[in-house]
Amino acid sequence: MDEKTKDAPLLVGAAEVEITPPVGTPMAGGLSPRISAGVEDPLYVKSIVLESAGRRLAYVVFDLVSLGRKEGDRGVALSSELTGIPAENIVWTATHTHTGPYVRESVDGQPALNRDWLERVPGMMAECVAAADRAKMPGRFCRLRSFQYNLGHNRRVSFKDGHAINTWNLARSREDVQSVGSSGPVDPEIGILSFDDARGNLLAVLFHFTLHAETNFGPRFSGDYPAVVAARIRERFGPGVITLFAPGACGDINTSLFPYPSHRRIGDALAVKIISALEARSPENNPLHLSSSKREVPVPRRDFGEGQEKRIADSGWPEELQKYFLLSLEALRKEGKKEDLTVLQAWRIGEVGFASLPGELFVEWGLKIKRESPFDWTYPVELGGDSLGYLVTEKAWNEGGYEPLGKTSYQGVAMMVENALQMLRRLKEENVKLK
């Protein structure tokens, strides 16, 4: 960082653009489409653009179950064209709300995808990034954190014979085999980044939490619990505050609160912790080191050969629902692909590192990234840059159940995690060179 830029003020801009499709558009998040009957919470694409020491970084999040690389790459290109922010410095993810529209065709061939709406999504992303870039003003930054222990559980249960079943299928588990507990841990930490204007007014909040956004499974479009958190923060700090969610490695973490819908209870509980932390914030106006990295990698798919039908039969799903997974298996076999070419993202905001993998990352991998990252504070983000389905561990593959029925091999996930850690190390080393 040279003398000319080291004292440059941090600039902060944030924006949101509504992306809710027409009512009547089929909703994703289950094994089959359900028709939307209204709007409980509007769906948005949100962006924050930061500028410091001559660099700009944009973080973008969609209120969608996921987004494919094709649409995401197009949105990044359009955003870069409009703003001049390098494409490498525009990173994006999806909240994984299960009450949003389909972003790809349904496996069972039912009409589900609103193609006209999806075609407009990249342009709406670019509109949002450009609005955030135009809104930049001198700002101050603060890193905060809290904990919330009682909202989620590891949704896989292990048994003494070495198999695992998801909690919603436990009624069909064998009575003659004892359970040996949850298959994995949870991550109760809430990561919070706040951005104020020069007068101390809150502009934007970025929060990270590790819980599936499937806590509202109702018939109306909803941003799930992140939308509730955003509403509560606005009630407390003003209608102009933009709250952005960074989904943690929650591929195997579901809500502990039932019955549905519980997203308002979960959002309220998280908001209490986040607002309490924000009220005690002490922001600084020092320049922030901003940098990012993207890496294209080939990721091997899992075995689709013999024995896969038995894995489906043993997964715990009732027989009538196993048809969905058999159709998925048939489609993957017909594709004949051995690997997927995808993208990894890593970025830093000051001394906080982020690493994003393109799928529903198991919490065990997220905790590994936290432990082994060179940054004192690191947040793993799932479903960023692409969408490859569940990103499981070797243990989960061996135990079976629902998530290992996806397309990506656990070896491929391990490779992506190691690549993400390498990218974090390089971003950290860059800081040393600049000093």
N, C-alpha and C positions, 0 to 999 in steps of 0.2 A: 504494500500500500504506500504510494508516494506521498510527499508532503502536500501536494495539491489537493488530494482527495481524502486524506485521512481525517480531516475535520469537517468533511461535507455532512450535512444533516441527513438523517434517515427520512426518506419520503415514503408515505403509506397511502395507498388507495384501495378501496374495496367496492364491489358492486354485486348485484344479483339480477338475473333475468329469468322470468317465469318460463318454464318449459312444459307445463301441464298439457297433455294432449286432450282432444275432445272427449267428453264423457261418452261412454259406450265403447271406448277403446279397451281391448282385453288387457288384463293385468297379469304381470309375471309374479314369480315367487313361489308358486306351487308346482305340482306335477302336471297340471293342466290349466288352461286359461280360465279366468273368471271375468265377467264383464263388469267394467267400472260403472257404478251407479251414481257417482257424484264426486265431490272434492271435499275431503276433510281438511287437508293442509295442501296448499299449492306446492307444486314441485318447482325447484329452481336449479339453475346452474349458478354457482357463486365463484367469485375470484377475488384474490388479494394480490396486488402488485406492490412489491417493495423495491426501492432503489437506494443504494448506499455505495459510496466510494466508486461511483462510475458504473455500477452493475445493477441490472434489473432482474428480478425473479418473480414469476407468476405461479401461484398455486390455484388450481381450479378443481372444484368438486361438483359432481352431478347428483341430484336426487333421483338416482336410477339404481336398479338391481345390479347393473354392470354396464360396460360399454365396450364394444369391440375396437380393436386397434385401427381398423379402417376409418371409422368415424372419428376416433380420437386423434389420429395423425392428421386428418383433414382439418379438424378444428385447430390443432396446434399450428399448422401451416397458415391458415387464415388469420389466426391471432397474431402470428409473427409478422405477417404481411401488413396488417393494420397498425401495429404498434412499433415495429422494429425490434421487439424483444427477441433475442435469438431463440430458435425453436428448442434448443437444448435446455433453455432456462424457463420453459413453460411445462410444468408437470401437472398431471391430472389424475383423478381417481373418481370412484362412485361410492355413494353412501351404502349401497346394497339394500335399500328399502325394498320390502316385499309387497308394497302396495303402489308400485309404479308400473309403467307399460313394458311390454316386451321390447327387447332390443335385437332379437334374432327370431328366426322362424321356430315355431313349436316343433318338438321332436315327433309328436304323434300326427303331424300333418294338419292339425286344426288351424283355421285362419286366426292368427294372433297378432302379427306384426303390422303396425301402422307405418307403412313405408314413407308416405308423404311427410309424416311428422319426423321420422328418423332422419330423413334427408335434410331437414332444417336444423337439426341439432348442432352440427359443426359451426354453422353460421351464428347460432345463438351463443355458442361458446365464445366465438371471436368478438361478438358484440359485447359480451360481458367483460372479457379481458380488456378490450379497448376502453370501456366505461371506467373500469378500475384504474387503468393507466392515466386517463384524463383526470381522475379524481385525486391524484396524488397530492399530498401536502406534507409539510414537516411533521414528523411524528416521533413518538417515544415508544420504547419496547420494554416488556417485562415477561420473564418466564416464571410460571407458577405451577403448582401441582396439588392434587388432593387424592383421596381414595374413596372408592365406593365398593364395599365387599358383598352386599347382599342382593345384587341385581342379576347376576349371571351364574351359570354352572357349566361344567364341562359336559357336553351332551352325549358323550359316549361312556358306556358302562362295561367294564371288563369282567370276564368270568373265568372260573378256575381251570376250564379246559382250553383257555387261550383265545377264545373268540370275544368279540365285543358287539353290542347292540346299542342303537341310539335310544335315548330316553323315551321318545314318543312311541317306540315299538316294544317297550318292556313287557307289556301285557301278553306279548306273544313269545316271551323268552321261555326257555326250558325250565321247568320246576325242579328238575333233578340235578341242576348244576348251580353251585353257589357263586354269587357275585363276589368279586374281590375289590370292588370300589370303582371310583371314577377312573377313566383311562388316562386322564391328564390333568394339568393344573388349570387355573384361571389367572388373569392379570387384572387386578383391581385398581391399578393406577390411572388417574385422570391427568393427562398432560395438558397444560393451558399456556397459550401464548397470547398476550394482550398487546394492543396497539392503540395508543392515545394520540390525540393531536397535541400541539405545542402548549395548549392551555389546560391539558389534563382531562379532556373529554374523551371518553372511550369511542374509538372508531370501529374496531374490528376485534374479534376473538377467534382464535383457532384452537379447537380442543380435540384431544385424542382419547378414545376409549375403546376397550376391547369387548364388544358385545354385538352379536348379530342384530341388524336392524330389521328384524322380523317380528317385532313385538306388537305391531298392529297388522293383523291379517284380515282386515275388514273389507267391505265391498267398495270403498271410496278411496280415491287417490290420496296418498299421504306420504310425507317425508319421514314418517316414523318418529322415534324419540329425538333424533337431532333437530327436527322441526319444533318440538316442544321446548327443547333447551334454548333455541334461538328466540322463540316467543317470550320466554321468561326473562332472558337477558335484555330484550328490548323493553319489556315492562319496567325493568329496574333502571336501565341506563339510557333509554331513549330510543325512539323509533328509527333512527338512522344507523344504529349499530348492526354490522354484518357479522353473523356467526357462521364459521365454516367448520365442518366436521372432517376429521382425519380418522378413518376406520382402522382400528387395530387388527392384529392377527386373530380374528375371531371365527375362523372356519369351523371350529369345534366348540364354540361358546354360544349358548342360547340363554334366553331369559329364564330366571327362576320364578317369575311372577305369572301366575295363571289365575283365572282364565283370560283369554284374549277378549278385548284389546287391553293391553297393559302399557302401551307406549306413553300415555300421559303420566302414569304413575312413575315410570322409569325416567322420563324426561324431567319431571318435577324433582325427583330425588337427585338426579345429576345436577340440575340447575342450582339447587340449594348449595351443593358443594362448590360449584364453579363460581357462583355469585359471591359466596363467602370469601373465596380466594381473591376474586377481582376487587372486592372492597378493600383488601389489605395490600393491593399492588403498590409497588414503588418504581414506576417506569424511569428509564434512563434515555437520554438523547444521544448517546454515543453512536458513531457509525457501526453498522453491523457488517460482518463478513458474509456476503451472499455468494453462493456458488452452487453449481449443479452438474450432474453427469447423467448421461443415458448410454446404455450399452445394449446392442442387439445380440441376442444369443439364440442358438438352436436348442430346443428342449425336447428330449425324447419322450414319446408317449409310452404308456404302460402296455403290457401284454394283452392282446385281445384274442389270444388263441384258445386252446382247450382249457376247460375248467372254469371259464368265466360265467357260464350259465349257472353252475353250482354256487359260485360266489353270490350271484343275485338271489338264488333260492335261499341261501343261508343268511342273507342280510337282515332278516327280521321283518321285511315289508310283507303285507298280506299278498296273497297270490294275484288278486286282481290288479294291484298296483305294480307288481313285478313286470307287467307288460311294458310299462314305460321304460324301464331299464333294459329290457330285451330289445326294444326298438332303438334305444340309444346305442347299444352294443352293435346291432346290425348296421346302423348308419356309420359308426366309426370303422367297422370292418370294410364297408364298401368304399370309404374314403381312401383306405390303403396307405395313409400317411404314417411315417415312422417318427416324425418330429414336428414341432411347431416353431416357427421363427417368431420370437417375441421380443419385448423390450423391457429392460430394467431401468428404474429411475432412482437416483439418490440426490439429495440436496441438503443444504445447510442454511440455517438462519442464525447467524451469530455462532454461538457454541452449542447449538441444538442441531443434531443430525436426524435426517429422515431417510428411510430406505423403503422403496415401494416395489412389491412383487405383483405380477399380473394374474391374480387369482385369489381364491378364498384360502388364505394362509392359516395353517394350524397354529394355535397359541404357542406350542412348544418351539416352533421355528421363530416366532416373534420374540420370545424370551431369550433365545440364543443370540439373536441380533442385538438385543439390549445388552446382554452380558459381554459380548465380544467386540462391540463397537468401540472405536477409539475416542468417541465423544463422551463426555460425562453424562449427557442427556441424549437419548436416541429413541425415536418413535418409529416402529415398523408400521407400514401402511399397506393394506391389501387392496386388490382390484385396481391397481394403478397401471396405466399405459396399455392395458390389454385385458382380456378375460379368458383364462384357460381352465376355469372350473376349480375344483378343490385341489389344494396343494398340501398333500398329506405327509405323514412321517412313515418311516419303515415299520414302526410298531403298529400304526394304524393299518397299513397294508397287510401285515401278517394277521392282525385280529379280524379283519373284514369289517362288515357293516356297510353303511350307506356311502360315506364320502370316498372310499377307495374304488367305487364304481365309476369315477370320473376318468378323464382321458390321460392325465399327466402322471408319469412315473415318479415314485418317491426319489429315485436317483436324480431325476431332472430337477426336482425341487431342491435337493441338497446342493446341486450345482448352482442353482440360482441364488440360494442363500449365501454361498461362498463368494459368488460374484458381487452380490450386494455389499458384503462386508469389505471386499477389496475396494469397491467404489467409495465407501465411507472412509477407509484409510487414506485413499488418495486425496479426498476432499480435506481431511484433517492435515495431511502433510503439506498441502498447499498453503495452509495458514502459517506453518512454520517458515516456509520459504518467503512469505510476504513480510514477515516481521523484520 
